[in-house]
Structures are given as C-alpha cells and as structure tokens.
Amino acid sequence: MGVLTDIPCNKVITDKSKFVINPAYDTVLEVQKLYKEDTLTEFEKIDQALKMLVRNKWNLRLLNPEEKQKLLSVITKRYVEVEKRPQIKKSPFPVLDFEKDGDYIYASFMQAYKIDLIEEQGRLPWKKFLYLFNGLPADTKIKQIMRIRQMPVPEYNGKNSKEIQEINEMKSYYALPVEGGGGQSGLDLLFHTLEGMAKR
C-alpha cells in the first residue's frame, strides 16, 4: 500500500473505545506549538495533544496515562510521520519553521496550487499538506527563502564585496532564531525532524 492507494481512515480502535482523529494540518501545527512549551509536563502535553487530535475527546476519560501515551504514539505514526528521505546537506542554521514561516507558506500554496490554507483549516490532512509542501516549485516564496537561508557566503576575492554584502543582508533578513535543541523528545523531536526533511 502507498500514498495513492491507501484508503483514508480517521479512526483508531483500542480495547477501550473507538477514537475519531482530526489529522488536519493546522491541528498538527497547534500540537507542534504545544510541544515547544517548556512550562508543561510531558503528561500534560500528551493529555492536551490528544484533546486536540481526537474529535470524540470524551472517550479519553476511559484511558489511563500509559494508554493515552500509547494512543498518541499510534496517532503520530499513522497520521503525522512520513517516510524519511536523506537530506542533501545539513545547514548549521534553521532553514524552515512551519509556524514562523506561515505567511510565506500560505503565499506559496496559493501561487503553486491555488489552495487557500486558511479555508483548508480543519480539512486538509497533515500528510497531504506535507506532500504538497515538499512538491512546491523552486520559484515559490518559501522555497526561495529556504535557498537563501542555506546559501553559502563566498570567500572574499578582492572583487566580490558587494555580492557578499547582498547575500549577508538577505540571509540576515530571512534568518530564523536559533532555538536550543536540548531536551527534545517525543513529538517535539519528530516535528524538528519533519522540518529538517523539508529542507530542499
């Protein structure tokens, strides 16, 4: 089975209940934002993430903490994770942030696909969103910005000072803040990985 042949199913069945999942891209991004909160415990993050991702959230009361963790793991593997692909090269600086680059991503989807991501909130599944993102043409705004962020600054040769200045100015303008990578685990690490996989 593959992307084009899998039959969509938004239900997860456990021995306790059936859970209807909301895998919309904006919901998953809200979960990503939740996992960046350092004021919440791991259990609080799991509990709140499930309340975002499960439509019939009243059924969650049937689960103990360990069962909730297992359910979130199943949801993550089924609706969030995608096949890993090798990175061409790794940048020492962040190249993509789904939240901070939201306006550029929105404009790029409109440019390439005529898809209004605001209208698609609550509807477009996360995996479809990610597949479309990775298929964006090179001339879309977000792809241009990602290239600028990864662009090497040439060594000075006595004649290219203007070129170096222009590249540094562009990189400075579009630079993302460097966040500490310590303590990443679970979904937090997964989202960090997904953003890395989209560096093209």
Protein Blocks (a to p, Z undefined) as FASTA:
>chain_A
ZZkloccdfbdcdfkbccdddfbfklmmmmmmmmmpckbcfklmmmmmmmmmpmblmlmm
mpcfklmmmmmmmmmmmmmpccddddfbdcfbdfbdfklmmmmmmmmmmmmnopafklmg
oklgfklmmmmmmmpcfkbmklmmmmmmmpccdddehjammmmmmmmmmmmmmpccdddf
ehiahjllmmmmmmmmmmZZ
